[in-house]
Amino acid sequence: MLAKSAIELVNLCYEETNTLVSLEELKESFIVYVFGKYQDEFLTEYSLEEFYEHLDLLQLTNCRRDFDKAVEEWFVVQYGTVAKDANYHDILFTLVKEAVVQYLPQNRDDLIRGVTKLLTIPSEFIARWKNGLMRERTTPSYFKYLMKLGIRSHEDIEALVDMWLLEYPNAFDKKQQQLFANPPRRGRPNNVELALLIEMAYEFKPEMTAQERERLRKIYYYHRKSLTIREMVGKFKKYINGKKKSDDSQVG
């Protein structure tokens, strides 16, 4: 199959990758593809002179500059709207949380490996993505889908994990991982969630009075549907600080 344009030729090259690939990696792969597999297939029917005439027609004359330009133009055509979907963070963050539950990472590097496995192993998210569509899609289509979400390379996965960890700094805590695996049911408190709240409160208030423990429980029961654990801890801190100021003023 002869390409009718440089962009079409880049697409043929990309469909050979079937993996995460950065823009710079694709530029290198494109040159190798054109003067490797594509040239070999071309020469089964045409001469070498015709091959170079064909490249001239595709405006791939000045090797490196023209080839890099073709890849960059292909990227704009394919992914000019990268990450404009308002829900793309939700999709990716949900997948990171799923990797935490499935692989129980102990640190950042473990989590990066887990997310990479989840996104690239054929039996994992790829299979679900294919099964969730009304018509059959190819593996290259899946990686194009990831690219639209903002995941083009392993560096993007690292950036995603770092961004997610800003929201969940306690992600490697066993109780937090248990909470991810068993989220609170609607209308019912979650004992694991409450236990995590109490444990985080003890970090800055190791000794609590019965009144303070009761206040912490009330914060949880009243706000568990509207606030995160960290926000509830912040609310408890304000209560403790306010109480301390009140006690100091009475002493003075």
Summary of the structure (lengths in Angstrom):
residues: 252
radius of gyration: 26.8
end to end distance: 88.3
largest distance: 97.4
contacts: 679
relative contact order: 0.08
helix: 71%
strand: 0%
